[in-house]
Amino acid sequence: MSTDKIYVGDVGTAIIVDCGSDLHGASADLAVRKPDGSEAIWVAAVVVMDGKERFLRYVTHDGDLDQPGTYKVQARVHVPGWTGRGATFAFKVYQHYK
């Protein structure tokens, strides 16, 4: 299995976001704009990587990656006393060939 590219219909692909700040006690989601302009919210989990609790992880489900093109994603984080958004990033989803 190749992890170099993400394809339409892929399920189980981990989307990892480095928020750059401590997320202990936070809840978070990813605001997603799909290639056709439609929007979705993916509920992310705060995870520890490299000993730091500053990462979000979302694992794709059936229907998440339903079209080819560029997906734009922005983390939305909620901690006691603060709610905010991270920088927008993008990734490309490719059409698979039969």
Secondary structure by P-SEA (a helix, b strand, c coil): ccccccccccccbbbbbccccccccbbbbbbccccccbbbbbbbbbbbccccccbbbbbbcccccccccbbbbbbbbbcccccccccccbbbbbbbcc
